[in-house]
Amino acid sequence: MEFGPHLILASLEGAVIAAVLAMTAMGLSIVFGIMRVVNVAHGEFFMLGAVIAWWVAHLLGGHPAVGFIAALVFAPLLVAIIAATADRLVLQRIDYDPDRTIVGTIGLLYIIQQVTLMTFGPEARPVEAPFNQRLAIPWFEFGENGFEIYWPWGLSITSYKLFIIVAAIAILTALWVLMTKTKIGLIMRATQQDSEMARAFGVPVKRVYAWVFGLGAGLAAMGAVLVVPVQQAHYLMGHDPLLLSFIVVIIGGLGSLPGTVIAAVLIGMSDGIISVFFSPTLAKILATLLVAMVLVFRPQGLMGKLRS
Amino acid sequence: MLEVKDIYAGYGQVQVLHGVSLDVAAGEILCVMGRNGAGKTTLLRSIMGIVQIEDGVISLEGEAINTLPGHEIPRRGIGYIPQGRRLFPELTVSENIEMGLMVRKVSRDTRDWVLDLFPRLRERLDQRAGTLSGGEQQMLATARALALRPKVLLLDEPTEGLQPSMIEQIRQVILKMKDEGFAIVLVEQRIDAVLALADRVTMIENGKSVETLTAKELGASPDKIKRYLGV
Protein backbone atom coordinates (compact mmCIF):
# COMPACT_ATOMS: atom_id res chain seq x y z
CA MET A 1 0.00 0.00 0.00
CA GLU A 2 1.42 3.31 -1.03
CA PHE A 3 1.15 6.01 1.58
CA GLY A 4 0.58 9.14 -0.56
CA PRO A 5 -2.58 8.22 -2.47
CA HIS A 6 -4.11 6.66 0.60
CA LEU A 7 -3.48 9.79 2.59
CA ILE A 8 -5.28 11.85 -0.07
CA LEU A 9 -8.20 9.44 0.01
CA ALA A 10 -8.33 9.45 3.81
CA SER A 11 -8.18 13.26 3.90
CA LEU A 12 -11.04 13.55 1.43
CA GLU A 13 -13.15 11.10 3.39
CA GLY A 14 -12.24 13.03 6.53
CA ALA A 15 -13.26 16.29 4.91
CA VAL A 16 -16.69 14.83 4.10
CA ILE A 17 -17.14 13.78 7.73
CA ALA A 18 -15.88 17.19 8.87
CA ALA A 19 -18.29 19.02 6.55
CA VAL A 20 -21.38 17.24 7.84
CA LEU A 21 -20.13 17.39 11.40
CA ALA A 22 -19.48 21.12 11.17
CA MET A 23 -23.09 21.76 10.19
CA THR A 24 -24.54 19.46 12.83
CA ALA A 25 -22.28 20.78 15.59
CA MET A 26 -22.99 24.35 14.52
CA GLY A 27 -26.67 23.74 15.18
CA LEU A 28 -25.89 22.47 18.66
CA SER A 29 -23.50 25.34 19.29
CA ILE A 30 -25.95 28.04 18.25
CA VAL A 31 -28.68 26.61 20.46
CA PHE A 32 -26.34 26.36 23.41
CA GLY A 33 -24.68 29.73 22.79
CA ILE A 34 -27.86 31.75 22.48
CA MET A 35 -30.36 29.83 24.62
CA ARG A 36 -27.98 28.07 27.05
CA VAL A 37 -29.90 24.89 26.29
CA VAL A 38 -28.04 21.58 26.16
CA ASN A 39 -30.08 19.85 23.48
CA VAL A 40 -29.75 16.12 23.99
CA ALA A 41 -32.28 15.54 21.20
CA HIS A 42 -30.02 17.19 18.62
CA GLY A 43 -29.01 13.87 17.04
CA GLU A 44 -32.68 12.99 16.55
CA PHE A 45 -33.25 16.16 14.54
CA PHE A 46 -30.34 14.99 12.39
CA MET A 47 -32.01 11.59 12.01
CA LEU A 48 -35.36 13.21 11.23
CA GLY A 49 -33.69 15.19 8.46
CA ALA A 50 -32.46 11.98 6.83
CA VAL A 51 -35.78 10.17 7.29
CA ILE A 52 -37.83 13.05 5.91
CA ALA A 53 -35.37 13.29 3.01
CA TRP A 54 -36.17 9.66 2.23
CA TRP A 55 -39.92 10.31 2.41
CA VAL A 56 -39.69 13.32 0.15
CA ALA A 57 -37.48 11.58 -2.42
CA HIS A 58 -39.64 8.44 -2.25
CA LEU A 59 -42.93 10.30 -2.72
CA LEU A 60 -41.68 12.44 -5.58
CA GLY A 61 -39.97 9.69 -7.55
CA GLY A 62 -38.59 10.70 -10.95
CA HIS A 63 -35.01 11.76 -11.42
CA PRO A 64 -32.89 11.46 -8.23
CA ALA A 65 -31.92 15.14 -8.48
CA VAL A 66 -35.56 16.26 -8.19
CA GLY A 67 -36.12 14.28 -5.00
CA PHE A 68 -32.79 15.36 -3.56
CA ILE A 69 -33.28 19.07 -4.15
CA ALA A 70 -36.82 18.89 -2.77
CA ALA A 71 -35.46 17.06 0.28
CA LEU A 72 -32.73 19.66 0.75
CA VAL A 73 -35.43 22.33 0.98
CA PHE A 74 -38.28 20.56 2.78
CA ALA A 75 -36.53 18.31 5.28
CA PRO A 76 -34.66 21.10 7.14
CA LEU A 77 -37.75 23.31 7.00
CA LEU A 78 -40.01 20.62 8.42
CA VAL A 79 -37.49 19.69 11.11
CA ALA A 80 -37.11 23.36 12.04
CA ILE A 81 -40.88 23.68 12.44
CA ILE A 82 -41.00 20.53 14.59
CA ALA A 83 -38.14 21.84 16.75
CA ALA A 84 -39.69 25.30 17.14
CA THR A 85 -42.95 23.64 18.17
CA ALA A 86 -41.09 21.49 20.70
CA ASP A 87 -39.48 24.66 22.07
CA ARG A 88 -42.88 26.29 22.56
CA LEU A 89 -44.55 23.18 23.97
CA VAL A 90 -41.79 21.92 26.24
CA LEU A 91 -38.73 24.13 26.79
CA GLN A 92 -40.64 27.39 27.13
CA ARG A 93 -43.00 25.82 29.68
CA ILE A 94 -40.11 24.80 31.90
CA ASP A 95 -38.58 28.23 31.58
CA TYR A 96 -35.29 26.90 30.10
CA ASP A 97 -34.24 25.71 33.54
CA PRO A 98 -30.89 23.95 32.84
CA ASP A 99 -31.63 20.68 34.66
CA ARG A 100 -35.14 20.32 33.38
CA THR A 101 -34.20 21.13 29.76
CA ILE A 102 -31.78 18.20 29.79
CA VAL A 103 -34.49 15.85 31.04
CA GLY A 104 -36.98 17.44 28.64
CA THR A 105 -34.76 16.98 25.60
CA ILE A 106 -33.99 13.39 26.61
CA GLY A 107 -37.74 12.82 26.52
CA LEU A 108 -37.87 14.49 23.13
CA LEU A 109 -35.09 12.17 21.96
CA TYR A 110 -37.11 9.05 22.75
CA ILE A 111 -40.38 10.45 21.40
CA ILE A 112 -38.82 11.30 18.04
CA GLN A 113 -36.89 8.03 17.87
CA GLN A 114 -39.82 5.79 18.71
CA VAL A 115 -42.31 7.62 16.51
CA THR A 116 -39.83 7.19 13.66
CA LEU A 117 -39.51 3.49 14.45
CA MET A 118 -43.30 3.08 14.43
CA THR A 119 -43.82 4.95 11.16
CA PHE A 120 -40.62 4.63 9.15
CA GLY A 121 -39.67 1.21 10.47
CA PRO A 122 -36.39 -0.35 11.47
CA GLU A 123 -34.94 -0.64 7.96
CA ALA A 124 -32.10 1.47 6.65
CA ARG A 125 -33.27 3.17 3.48
CA PRO A 126 -31.09 4.87 0.89
CA VAL A 127 -31.69 8.11 -0.92
CA GLU A 128 -30.20 8.13 -4.35
CA ALA A 129 -27.52 10.75 -4.93
CA PRO A 130 -28.36 13.31 -7.61
CA PHE A 131 -25.07 12.53 -9.34
CA ASN A 132 -22.40 10.04 -8.44
CA GLN A 133 -19.45 9.82 -10.80
CA ARG A 134 -16.49 7.84 -9.65
CA LEU A 135 -13.37 9.99 -9.64
CA ALA A 136 -10.06 8.17 -9.51
CA ILE A 137 -7.40 9.65 -7.27
CA PRO A 138 -4.29 10.69 -9.15
CA TRP A 139 -0.76 10.14 -7.93
CA PHE A 140 2.67 10.65 -9.46
CA GLU A 141 5.94 8.84 -9.66
CA PHE A 142 9.42 9.37 -11.01
CA GLY A 143 9.85 6.30 -13.18
CA GLU A 144 11.98 5.51 -16.22
CA ASN A 145 10.16 8.19 -18.20
CA GLY A 146 10.66 10.86 -15.53
CA PHE A 147 7.65 12.55 -13.87
CA GLU A 148 4.42 10.67 -14.51
CA ILE A 149 0.89 11.01 -13.26
CA TYR A 150 -1.06 7.79 -12.83
CA TRP A 151 -4.23 6.54 -11.16
CA PRO A 152 -3.57 3.87 -8.51
CA TRP A 153 -5.99 1.00 -8.96
CA GLY A 154 -9.06 0.96 -6.73
CA LEU A 155 -8.62 4.37 -5.08
CA SER A 156 -11.47 6.72 -5.84
CA ILE A 157 -13.95 9.15 -4.43
CA THR A 158 -17.30 10.18 -5.88
CA SER A 159 -18.27 13.56 -7.25
CA TYR A 160 -21.16 13.59 -4.79
CA LYS A 161 -18.80 13.44 -1.81
CA LEU A 162 -16.91 16.43 -3.13
CA PHE A 163 -20.26 18.17 -3.50
CA ILE A 164 -20.99 17.57 0.20
CA ILE A 165 -17.82 19.47 1.11
CA VAL A 166 -18.62 22.39 -1.19
CA ALA A 167 -22.26 22.54 -0.07
CA ALA A 168 -21.31 22.55 3.61
CA ILE A 169 -18.85 25.40 3.04
CA ALA A 170 -21.53 27.35 1.19
CA ILE A 171 -24.16 26.78 3.90
CA LEU A 172 -21.80 27.68 6.73
CA THR A 173 -20.75 30.83 4.87
CA ALA A 174 -24.39 31.77 4.49
CA LEU A 175 -24.89 31.18 8.22
CA TRP A 176 -21.90 33.39 9.00
CA VAL A 177 -23.34 36.18 6.83
CA LEU A 178 -26.71 35.74 8.57
CA MET A 179 -25.14 36.02 12.02
CA THR A 180 -22.77 38.94 11.36
CA LYS A 181 -24.35 41.04 8.61
CA THR A 182 -28.10 40.95 9.08
CA LYS A 183 -30.55 42.39 11.57
CA ILE A 184 -31.73 38.90 12.50
CA GLY A 185 -28.14 37.98 13.35
CA LEU A 186 -27.71 41.18 15.37
CA ILE A 187 -30.84 40.39 17.36
CA MET A 188 -29.63 36.84 18.00
CA ARG A 189 -26.20 38.00 19.15
CA ALA A 190 -27.69 40.65 21.42
CA THR A 191 -30.05 38.06 22.92
CA GLN A 192 -27.08 35.75 23.49
CA GLN A 193 -25.15 38.42 25.40
CA ASP A 194 -27.93 39.74 27.60
CA SER A 195 -31.44 38.44 27.02
CA GLU A 196 -32.94 40.68 29.70
CA MET A 197 -31.54 43.82 28.07
CA ALA A 198 -32.53 42.55 24.63
CA ARG A 199 -36.12 42.35 25.86
CA ALA A 200 -35.81 45.83 27.34
CA PHE A 201 -34.95 46.93 23.80
CA GLY A 202 -37.95 45.40 22.15
CA VAL A 203 -36.66 41.93 21.29
CA PRO A 204 -39.39 39.26 21.66
CA VAL A 205 -36.97 36.87 23.32
CA LYS A 206 -39.34 33.88 23.38
CA ARG A 207 -39.92 34.12 19.66
CA VAL A 208 -36.18 34.48 19.02
CA TYR A 209 -35.56 31.34 21.09
CA ALA A 210 -38.11 29.37 19.05
CA TRP A 211 -36.43 30.54 15.83
CA VAL A 212 -32.97 29.71 17.14
CA PHE A 213 -34.03 26.24 18.25
CA GLY A 214 -35.57 25.69 14.81
CA LEU A 215 -32.44 27.00 13.09
CA GLY A 216 -30.19 24.70 15.13
CA ALA A 217 -32.31 21.65 14.34
CA GLY A 218 -32.60 22.71 10.70
CA LEU A 219 -28.81 22.83 10.38
CA ALA A 220 -28.53 19.28 11.71
CA ALA A 221 -31.26 18.17 9.31
CA MET A 222 -29.47 19.83 6.40
CA GLY A 223 -26.27 18.00 7.29
CA ALA A 224 -28.27 14.76 7.35
CA VAL A 225 -29.84 15.39 3.93
CA LEU A 226 -26.36 15.91 2.52
CA VAL A 227 -25.05 12.70 4.06
CA VAL A 228 -28.03 10.42 3.47
CA PRO A 229 -27.07 9.46 -0.13
CA VAL A 230 -23.84 7.96 1.20
CA GLN A 231 -25.06 6.72 4.58
CA GLN A 232 -28.77 5.69 4.38
CA ALA A 233 -31.56 6.80 6.70
CA HIS A 234 -32.12 4.78 9.86
CA TYR A 235 -33.99 5.51 13.06
CA LEU A 236 -30.88 5.04 15.24
CA MET A 237 -28.52 7.11 13.11
CA GLY A 238 -28.67 10.10 15.48
CA HIS A 239 -26.34 8.69 18.13
CA ASP A 240 -22.96 9.27 16.50
CA PRO A 241 -23.72 12.81 15.29
CA LEU A 242 -24.91 13.73 18.80
CA LEU A 243 -21.76 12.38 20.47
CA LEU A 244 -19.43 13.90 17.88
CA SER A 245 -21.28 17.23 17.97
CA PHE A 246 -20.85 17.42 21.72
CA ILE A 247 -17.16 16.57 21.33
CA VAL A 248 -16.77 19.29 18.71
CA VAL A 249 -18.68 21.91 20.65
CA ILE A 250 -16.72 21.22 23.85
CA ILE A 251 -13.35 21.31 22.08
CA GLY A 252 -14.25 24.39 20.05
CA GLY A 253 -15.56 26.30 23.05
CA LEU A 254 -19.25 26.31 23.97
CA GLY A 255 -21.08 28.89 21.92
CA SER A 256 -18.11 29.93 19.80
CA LEU A 257 -18.98 29.54 16.12
CA PRO A 258 -15.42 29.80 14.70
CA GLY A 259 -14.24 27.38 17.39
CA THR A 260 -16.96 24.93 16.35
CA VAL A 261 -15.81 24.96 12.72
CA ILE A 262 -12.16 24.53 13.66
CA ALA A 263 -12.94 21.67 16.02
CA ALA A 264 -15.23 20.00 13.46
CA VAL A 265 -12.42 20.05 10.87
CA LEU A 266 -9.98 18.74 13.46
CA ILE A 267 -12.24 15.90 14.64
CA GLY A 268 -13.66 15.07 11.20
CA MET A 269 -10.29 14.95 9.46
CA SER A 270 -8.65 12.89 12.20
CA ASP A 271 -11.68 10.58 12.26
CA GLY A 272 -11.36 10.02 8.52
CA ILE A 273 -7.61 9.55 8.48
CA ILE A 274 -7.40 7.34 11.57
CA SER A 275 -10.35 5.24 10.34
CA VAL A 276 -8.60 4.56 7.03
CA PHE A 277 -5.18 3.71 8.47
CA PHE A 278 -6.17 2.14 11.77
CA SER A 279 -9.78 1.70 12.88
CA PRO A 280 -12.91 3.81 13.39
CA THR A 281 -12.99 2.77 17.03
CA LEU A 282 -9.52 4.17 17.63
CA ALA A 283 -10.69 7.43 16.04
CA LYS A 284 -13.58 7.73 18.52
CA ILE A 285 -11.31 6.80 21.43
CA LEU A 286 -8.82 9.52 20.51
CA ALA A 287 -11.56 12.12 20.00
CA THR A 288 -13.04 11.37 23.40
CA LEU A 289 -9.58 11.48 24.96
CA LEU A 290 -9.04 14.88 23.36
CA VAL A 291 -12.26 16.11 24.99
CA ALA A 292 -11.02 14.93 28.37
CA MET A 293 -7.70 16.75 27.81
CA VAL A 294 -9.48 19.93 26.76
CA LEU A 295 -11.75 19.78 29.80
CA VAL A 296 -8.75 19.38 32.09
CA PHE A 297 -6.36 21.90 30.57
CA ARG A 298 -8.58 24.37 28.76
CA PRO A 299 -12.13 24.06 30.08
CA GLN A 300 -13.39 26.98 28.01
CA GLY A 301 -12.38 25.20 24.78
CA LEU A 302 -10.14 26.40 21.98
CA MET A 303 -11.98 29.63 21.21
CA GLY A 304 -14.35 29.94 24.14
CA LYS A 305 -14.26 32.75 26.64
CA LEU A 306 -14.35 32.24 30.37
CA ARG A 307 -17.57 33.55 31.81
CA SER A 308 -17.34 35.61 34.89
CA MET B 1 -47.03 60.93 30.91
CA LEU B 2 -45.91 57.99 33.02
CA GLU B 3 -47.85 57.07 36.11
CA VAL B 4 -47.03 54.39 38.65
CA LYS B 5 -49.87 53.70 41.04
CA ASP B 6 -49.38 51.76 44.23
CA ILE B 7 -47.33 48.88 42.85
CA TYR B 8 -46.20 45.78 44.69
CA ALA B 9 -43.34 43.68 43.35
CA GLY B 10 -40.57 41.34 44.43
CA TYR B 11 -38.38 38.44 43.50
CA GLY B 12 -40.00 35.15 44.46
CA GLN B 13 -40.45 35.13 48.23
CA VAL B 14 -38.70 38.45 48.74
CA GLN B 15 -41.09 41.38 48.63
CA VAL B 16 -39.22 44.51 47.55
CA LEU B 17 -41.87 47.05 46.67
CA HIS B 18 -45.02 47.51 48.71
CA GLY B 19 -46.90 50.54 47.59
CA VAL B 20 -44.85 52.77 45.31
CA SER B 21 -46.53 55.57 43.43
CA LEU B 22 -45.10 58.30 41.28
CA ASP B 23 -45.89 60.27 38.17
CA VAL B 24 -43.84 62.27 35.76
CA ALA B 25 -44.96 64.73 33.10
CA ALA B 26 -43.44 65.53 29.74
CA GLY B 27 -40.53 67.94 30.07
CA GLU B 28 -40.07 67.12 33.72
CA ILE B 29 -37.25 65.48 35.64
CA LEU B 30 -38.42 63.36 38.55
CA CYS B 31 -35.71 62.06 40.83
CA VAL B 32 -36.18 58.91 42.87
CA MET B 33 -34.16 58.85 46.07
CA GLY B 34 -33.76 56.46 48.91
CA ARG B 35 -31.20 54.44 50.77
CA ASN B 36 -29.47 51.40 49.33
CA GLY B 37 -31.94 48.54 49.06
CA ALA B 38 -34.97 50.79 49.25
CA GLY B 39 -36.21 49.43 45.92
CA LYS B 40 -35.23 52.13 43.42
CA THR B 41 -33.74 49.77 40.85
CA THR B 42 -36.59 47.29 41.29
CA LEU B 43 -38.99 50.13 40.61
CA LEU B 44 -37.38 50.85 37.22
CA ARG B 45 -37.18 47.14 36.43
CA SER B 46 -40.89 46.87 37.21
CA ILE B 47 -41.69 49.70 34.82
CA MET B 48 -39.72 47.89 32.09
CA GLY B 49 -41.59 44.67 32.80
CA ILE B 50 -38.41 42.82 33.78
CA VAL B 51 -39.94 42.31 37.20
CA GLN B 52 -43.63 41.38 37.14
CA ILE B 53 -45.69 43.49 39.47
CA GLU B 54 -48.18 41.74 41.72
CA ASP B 55 -50.50 44.63 42.31
CA GLY B 56 -51.01 48.19 41.17
CA VAL B 57 -50.99 49.85 37.76
CA ILE B 58 -48.27 51.33 35.56
CA SER B 59 -49.63 53.45 32.75
CA LEU B 60 -48.13 55.43 29.92
CA GLU B 61 -50.32 58.19 28.50
CA GLY B 62 -53.33 56.51 30.08
CA GLU B 63 -52.59 53.01 28.68
CA ALA B 64 -51.81 50.32 31.24
CA ILE B 65 -48.44 48.84 30.25
CA ASN B 66 -47.87 46.41 33.11
CA THR B 67 -50.02 43.80 31.35
CA LEU B 68 -48.07 44.01 28.08
CA PRO B 69 -45.44 41.42 27.15
CA GLY B 70 -41.99 42.68 28.17
CA HIS B 71 -40.76 43.49 24.68
CA GLU B 72 -43.80 45.67 23.93
CA ILE B 73 -43.02 48.11 26.74
CA PRO B 74 -39.96 49.73 25.10
CA ARG B 75 -41.90 49.84 21.83
CA ARG B 76 -44.41 52.16 23.50
CA GLY B 77 -41.55 54.64 23.87
CA ILE B 78 -39.66 53.96 27.08
CA GLY B 79 -35.89 54.17 26.94
CA TYR B 80 -34.02 52.41 29.76
CA ILE B 81 -30.50 53.17 30.93
CA PRO B 82 -29.90 50.46 33.49
CA GLN B 83 -27.58 50.44 36.44
CA GLY B 84 -24.12 49.24 35.45
CA ARG B 85 -24.93 50.24 31.82
CA ARG B 86 -25.57 46.64 30.67
CA LEU B 87 -24.35 47.19 27.11
CA PHE B 88 -24.08 44.28 24.71
CA PRO B 89 -20.34 43.94 25.32
CA GLU B 90 -19.39 41.91 22.24
CA LEU B 91 -21.35 44.14 19.87
CA THR B 92 -19.74 47.23 18.38
CA VAL B 93 -20.75 50.76 19.33
CA SER B 94 -22.62 51.00 16.06
CA GLU B 95 -24.49 47.73 16.66
CA ASN B 96 -25.46 48.75 20.19
CA ILE B 97 -27.01 51.94 18.81
CA GLU B 98 -28.70 49.86 16.10
CA MET B 99 -30.39 47.81 18.83
CA GLY B 100 -31.98 51.04 20.05
CA LEU B 101 -32.92 52.19 16.56
CA MET B 102 -34.71 48.90 15.82
CA VAL B 103 -37.06 49.09 18.80
CA ARG B 104 -39.66 51.16 16.99
CA LYS B 105 -40.05 53.18 13.84
CA VAL B 106 -37.82 56.22 14.09
CA SER B 107 -36.90 58.82 11.50
CA ARG B 108 -33.78 58.25 9.42
CA ASP B 109 -31.83 61.08 11.01
CA THR B 110 -32.11 59.55 14.50
CA ARG B 111 -28.72 57.87 14.31
CA ASP B 112 -27.00 61.16 13.46
CA TRP B 113 -29.00 62.98 16.11
CA VAL B 114 -27.79 60.54 18.75
CA LEU B 115 -24.19 60.61 17.54
CA ASP B 116 -24.21 64.41 17.49
CA LEU B 117 -25.07 64.31 21.19
CA PHE B 118 -22.01 62.12 21.81
CA PRO B 119 -19.37 62.95 19.19
CA ARG B 120 -16.90 60.71 21.00
CA LEU B 121 -18.93 57.64 20.01
CA ARG B 122 -18.70 58.59 16.34
CA GLU B 123 -14.93 58.04 16.52
CA ARG B 124 -15.42 54.56 17.93
CA LEU B 125 -18.25 53.11 15.88
CA ASP B 126 -16.48 49.84 15.10
CA GLN B 127 -15.03 49.32 18.56
CA ARG B 128 -16.52 46.61 20.75
CA ALA B 129 -18.63 48.14 23.53
CA GLY B 130 -16.92 46.09 26.23
CA THR B 131 -13.59 47.77 25.47
CA LEU B 132 -14.84 51.33 26.00
CA SER B 133 -13.94 53.36 29.07
CA GLY B 134 -16.54 53.74 31.81
CA GLY B 135 -17.59 57.18 30.66
CA GLU B 136 -17.85 56.13 27.04
CA GLN B 137 -19.92 53.13 28.08
CA GLN B 138 -22.33 55.42 29.89
CA MET B 139 -22.55 57.62 26.78
CA LEU B 140 -23.30 54.55 24.69
CA ALA B 141 -25.93 53.27 27.14
CA THR B 142 -27.57 56.70 26.96
CA ALA B 143 -27.28 56.82 23.17
CA ARG B 144 -28.81 53.35 22.87
CA ALA B 145 -31.83 54.44 24.91
CA LEU B 146 -32.22 57.74 23.08
CA ALA B 147 -32.05 55.96 19.72
CA LEU B 148 -35.62 54.77 20.17
CA ARG B 149 -36.78 58.39 20.50
CA PRO B 150 -38.46 57.66 23.79
CA LYS B 151 -41.23 59.62 25.41
CA VAL B 152 -40.00 58.49 28.80
CA LEU B 153 -36.39 58.02 29.78
CA LEU B 154 -35.48 55.90 32.81
CA LEU B 155 -31.98 56.42 34.18
CA ASP B 156 -30.54 54.30 36.97
CA GLU B 157 -27.60 56.05 38.62
CA PRO B 158 -26.07 57.22 35.35
CA THR B 159 -23.16 59.05 36.96
CA GLU B 160 -22.06 56.25 39.25
CA GLY B 161 -18.30 55.82 39.14
CA LEU B 162 -17.65 58.51 36.56
CA GLN B 163 -15.14 61.33 36.66
CA PRO B 164 -16.49 64.88 37.15
CA SER B 165 -16.09 66.01 33.53
CA MET B 166 -18.08 63.01 32.36
CA ILE B 167 -20.76 63.58 35.01
CA GLU B 168 -21.16 67.12 33.73
CA GLN B 169 -21.54 65.88 30.16
CA ILE B 170 -24.23 63.36 31.12
CA ARG B 171 -25.96 66.10 33.13
CA GLN B 172 -26.03 68.39 30.10
CA VAL B 173 -27.59 65.68 27.96
CA ILE B 174 -30.27 65.02 30.59
CA LEU B 175 -31.14 68.72 30.66
CA LYS B 176 -31.24 68.82 26.86
CA MET B 177 -33.65 65.87 26.83
CA LYS B 178 -35.83 67.66 29.33
CA ASP B 179 -35.99 70.65 26.99
CA GLU B 180 -36.94 68.29 24.15
CA GLY B 181 -40.00 67.38 26.18
CA PHE B 182 -39.00 63.93 27.46
CA ALA B 183 -40.40 62.72 30.75
CA ILE B 184 -37.36 61.71 32.79
CA VAL B 185 -37.18 59.43 35.81
CA LEU B 186 -33.75 59.60 37.39
CA VAL B 187 -32.55 57.35 40.17
CA GLU B 188 -29.72 59.16 41.89
CA GLN B 189 -27.91 58.94 45.22
CA ARG B 190 -25.93 62.16 45.19
CA ILE B 191 -27.99 64.93 46.72
CA ASP B 192 -26.11 67.79 45.00
CA ALA B 193 -26.81 66.27 41.59
CA VAL B 194 -30.48 65.84 42.47
CA LEU B 195 -30.92 69.40 43.72
CA ALA B 196 -29.29 70.74 40.57
CA LEU B 197 -31.32 68.67 38.09
CA ALA B 198 -34.65 67.63 39.53
CA ASP B 199 -38.00 69.32 39.29
CA ARG B 200 -39.54 67.03 41.87
CA VAL B 201 -38.19 64.29 44.09
CA THR B 202 -39.94 61.09 45.20
CA MET B 203 -38.55 59.52 48.35
CA ILE B 204 -38.65 55.76 48.73
CA GLU B 205 -38.22 54.11 52.08
CA ASN B 206 -38.26 50.32 52.54
CA GLY B 207 -40.08 49.71 49.28
CA LYS B 208 -42.71 52.39 49.86
CA SER B 209 -42.94 55.87 48.36
CA VAL B 210 -43.30 58.13 51.34
CA GLU B 211 -43.20 61.64 50.02
CA THR B 212 -42.92 63.65 46.82
CA LEU B 213 -41.70 67.21 47.02
CA THR B 214 -40.17 69.79 44.76
CA ALA B 215 -36.42 70.15 44.60
CA LYS B 216 -36.75 73.57 46.20
CA GLU B 217 -38.62 72.21 49.18
CA LEU B 218 -36.08 69.45 49.58
CA GLY B 219 -33.17 71.89 49.44
CA ALA B 220 -34.80 73.94 52.13
CA SER B 221 -35.23 71.06 54.55
CA PRO B 222 -31.95 69.35 55.40
CA ASP B 223 -33.73 67.34 58.10
CA LYS B 224 -35.66 65.43 55.45
CA ILE B 225 -32.47 64.67 53.54
CA LYS B 226 -31.02 63.33 56.74
CA ARG B 227 -34.08 61.30 57.56
CA TYR B 228 -34.49 59.60 54.15
CA LEU B 229 -30.90 59.29 53.08
CA GLY B 230 -28.98 59.32 56.33
CA VAL B 231 -26.50 61.95 55.14
Chai-1 contact restraints between the chains, C-beta under 6 A:
chainA,res_idxA,chainB,res_idxB,connection_type,confidence,min_distance_angstrom,max_distance_angstrom,comment,restraint_id
A,L186,B,E95,contact,1.0,0.0,6.0,A-B,restraint_1
A,A190,B,F88,contact,1.0,0.0,6.0,A-B,restraint_2
A,A190,B,M99,contact,1.0,0.0,6.0,A-B,restraint_3
A,Q193,B,F88,contact,1.0,0.0,6.0,A-B,restraint_4
A,Q193,B,E90,contact,1.0,0.0,6.0,A-B,restraint_5
A,E196,B,I50,contact,1.0,0.0,6.0,A-B,restraint_6
A,M197,B,R86,contact,1.0,0.0,6.0,A-B,restraint_7
A,R199,B,G70,contact,1.0,0.0,6.0,A-B,restraint_8
A,R199,B,H71,contact,1.0,0.0,6.0,A-B,restraint_9
A,A200,B,M48,contact,1.0,0.0,6.0,A-B,restraint_10
A,A200,B,P74,contact,1.0,0.0,6.0,A-B,restraint_11
A,A200,B,Y80,contact,1.0,0.0,6.0,A-B,restraint_12
A,F201,B,P74,contact,1.0,0.0,6.0,A-B,restraint_13
A,F201,B,M99,contact,1.0,0.0,6.0,A-B,restraint_14
A,F201,B,V103,contact,1.0,0.0,6.0,A-B,restraint_15
A,G202,B,H71,contact,1.0,0.0,6.0,A-B,restraint_16
A,G202,B,P74,contact,1.0,0.0,6.0,A-B,restraint_17
A,G202,B,R75,contact,1.0,0.0,6.0,A-B,restraint_18
A,G202,B,V103,contact,1.0,0.0,6.0,A-B,restraint_19
A,V203,B,H71,contact,1.0,0.0,6.0,A-B,restraint_20
A,P204,B,H71,contact,1.0,0.0,6.0,A-B,restraint_21
